[in-house]
Amino acid sequence: MIELAKLETSEIIEEPKTVDISELLHEIYDEALTLDREEHKIELSAEPIKINGNHDELRMAFMNLITNAIRYTPEGGLIKLFSSSDENGVCVGVKDEGIGITYEHIPRLTERFYRIDAGRSREKGGTGLGLAIVKHVLDRHGASLCISSETGKGSLFRCYFPNIQQD
């Protein structure tokens, strides 16, 4: 709650610096493996990309995405953490083989405290703030979140940083 309040009340990114996305995703991948305790297959595919931004905020956003994937993917499922870039910008994402999200819930997922199923959320843990934090971090970086999902097959969360200055 405190982190979200900080993001909402601060208008500018504190100390924007060059962030090595590949290095950041390797850090998150290592932490995810520890958190996961070998319950899932987690893969990393990270292009060597550098962008200007706030390392700690981006880490918090991407960690929220991988944590959700671990939380909502059945044991043995595959989770992919990835980055890519092209002439239009940078994409960082998480794809899982989780329980999926029905279409009507997707537009509201980034609202603070929004839960698809309160009982399931209590069972799995979490505050209902993770995706709200992701959205605020991305807004502060001029980026957007694209969510696609199919019930019973999994979800794909892509963070797009369009026309962002890369080093």
C-alpha positions as CSV (number, residue, x, y, z in Angstrom):
1,M,0.0,0.0,0.0
2,I,2.9,2.3,0.9
3,E,4.6,1.7,-2.5
4,L,1.4,2.4,-4.4
5,A,0.9,5.6,-2.5
6,K,4.4,6.7,-3.3
7,L,3.9,6.0,-7.0
8,E,0.6,7.9,-7.1
9,T,1.8,11.0,-5.3
10,S,5.2,11.4,-7.1
11,E,4.8,12.9,-10.5
12,I,8.3,12.3,-11.8
13,I,10.6,9.3,-11.9
14,E,13.3,9.8,-9.2
15,E,16.8,9.7,-10.7
16,P,16.1,8.1,-14.1
17,K,19.2,6.2,-15.1
18,T,20.1,3.5,-17.6
19,V,18.5,0.2,-16.7
20,D,20.0,-2.9,-18.2
21,I,16.8,-4.9,-18.8
22,S,18.6,-8.2,-19.3
23,E,20.5,-7.9,-16.0
24,L,17.3,-6.9,-14.2
25,L,15.4,-9.9,-15.6
26,H,18.2,-12.2,-14.6
27,E,17.9,-10.8,-11.0
28,I,14.1,-11.4,-11.1
29,Y,14.5,-14.8,-12.6
30,D,16.9,-15.9,-9.8
31,E,14.5,-14.6,-7.2
32,A,11.6,-16.3,-8.9
33,L,13.4,-19.6,-8.8
34,T,13.9,-19.3,-5.1
35,L,10.3,-18.2,-4.5
36,D,9.0,-21.0,-6.7
37,R,10.8,-23.9,-4.9
38,E,10.8,-26.0,-8.2
39,E,7.0,-26.2,-8.5
40,H,7.0,-24.8,-12.0
41,K,9.3,-24.7,-15.0
42,I,10.5,-21.1,-15.3
43,E,12.3,-19.9,-18.5
44,L,14.1,-16.7,-19.2
45,S,14.7,-15.2,-22.6
46,A,16.2,-11.7,-22.3
47,E,17.6,-9.7,-25.1
48,P,20.4,-7.2,-24.2
49,I,18.4,-4.1,-23.9
50,K,19.0,-0.9,-21.9
51,I,16.4,1.8,-21.3
52,N,16.2,5.0,-19.2
53,G,14.1,4.6,-16.1
54,N,14.0,3.8,-12.4
55,H,15.5,0.4,-11.7
56,D,13.7,-0.2,-8.4
57,E,10.3,0.7,-9.8
58,L,10.7,-1.5,-12.9
59,R,12.0,-4.3,-10.7
60,M,8.9,-4.0,-8.5
61,A,6.6,-4.1,-11.5
62,F,8.2,-7.1,-13.2
63,M,8.5,-9.0,-9.9
64,N,4.7,-8.5,-9.4
65,L,4.1,-10.1,-12.8
66,I,6.3,-13.1,-12.2
67,T,4.9,-13.6,-8.6
68,N,1.3,-13.6,-10.0
69,A,2.3,-16.2,-12.6
70,I,3.8,-18.4,-9.9
71,R,0.8,-17.9,-7.6
72,Y,-1.8,-18.8,-10.3
73,T,-0.1,-21.4,-12.4
74,P,-0.7,-25.0,-11.4
75,E,2.3,-27.1,-10.3
76,G,4.4,-28.3,-13.2
77,G,3.2,-25.4,-15.5
78,L,5.5,-23.4,-17.6
79,I,6.2,-19.7,-16.9
80,K,8.2,-17.6,-19.3
81,L,9.9,-14.3,-18.5
82,F,11.1,-12.4,-21.6
83,S,12.2,-9.2,-23.2
84,S,12.5,-8.1,-26.8
85,S,12.9,-4.9,-28.8
86,D,12.3,-3.6,-32.3
87,E,12.1,-0.2,-34.0
88,N,8.9,0.5,-32.2
89,G,10.2,0.0,-28.6
90,V,10.8,-2.5,-25.9
91,C,8.6,-5.3,-24.6
92,V,9.0,-7.1,-21.3
93,G,6.6,-9.8,-20.4
94,V,5.5,-12.9,-18.5
95,K,3.6,-15.7,-20.1
96,D,2.1,-18.5,-18.0
97,E,0.1,-21.7,-18.2
98,G,-2.1,-20.6,-15.3
99,I,-5.8,-20.8,-14.6
100,G,-6.4,-17.8,-16.9
101,I,-8.7,-14.8,-16.6
102,T,-12.1,-14.4,-18.2
103,Y,-12.4,-11.5,-20.7
104,E,-14.8,-9.4,-18.6
105,H,-12.3,-9.1,-15.7
106,I,-9.3,-8.0,-17.8
107,P,-10.2,-4.3,-18.0
108,R,-10.5,-4.0,-14.2
109,L,-7.4,-6.0,-13.2
110,T,-5.2,-2.9,-12.6
111,E,-7.7,-1.3,-10.2
112,R,-6.5,-1.3,-6.6
113,F,-8.0,-4.1,-4.5
114,Y,-9.8,-5.6,-7.5
115,R,-10.0,-9.4,-7.2
116,I,-11.6,-11.8,-9.6
117,D,-12.6,-14.1,-6.9
118,A,-12.0,-13.0,-3.3
119,G,-12.0,-16.6,-2.0
120,R,-9.3,-17.6,-4.4
121,S,-7.3,-14.5,-3.6
122,R,-7.4,-15.2,0.1
123,E,-6.3,-18.8,-0.5
124,K,-3.4,-17.8,-2.8
125,G,-2.4,-14.7,-0.8
126,G,-1.8,-11.2,-2.1
127,T,-3.3,-7.8,-1.5
128,G,-5.0,-7.0,-4.8
129,L,-2.5,-4.2,-5.3
130,G,0.1,-5.9,-7.5
131,L,-1.3,-5.1,-10.9
132,A,-2.2,-1.5,-9.8
133,I,1.4,-1.1,-8.9
134,V,2.5,-2.4,-12.3
135,K,0.1,0.0,-14.1
136,H,1.4,3.0,-12.1
137,V,5.1,2.1,-12.7
138,L,4.4,1.7,-16.4
139,D,2.5,5.0,-16.6
140,R,5.4,6.7,-14.9
141,H,7.7,5.3,-17.6
142,G,5.4,6.2,-20.6
143,A,4.7,2.5,-21.0
144,S,1.5,0.4,-21.2
145,L,0.3,-3.0,-20.1
146,C,-1.3,-5.4,-22.5
147,I,-3.1,-8.4,-21.0
148,S,-4.4,-11.4,-22.9
149,S,-5.7,-14.6,-21.3
150,E,-7.7,-17.7,-21.9
151,T,-9.5,-19.5,-19.1
152,G,-7.7,-22.8,-18.3
153,K,-4.8,-22.1,-20.7
154,G,-2.9,-19.2,-19.1
155,S,-2.2,-15.5,-19.4
156,L,0.2,-13.1,-21.2
157,F,1.2,-9.8,-19.6
158,R,3.3,-7.5,-21.9
159,C,4.8,-4.2,-20.8
160,Y,5.4,-2.0,-23.8
161,F,7.8,0.9,-23.7
162,P,7.2,2.6,-27.1
163,N,9.8,4.7,-28.7
164,I,11.8,4.7,-25.5
165,Q,15.4,5.9,-25.7
166,Q,17.7,2.8,-25.6
167,D,21.4,3.0,-25.0
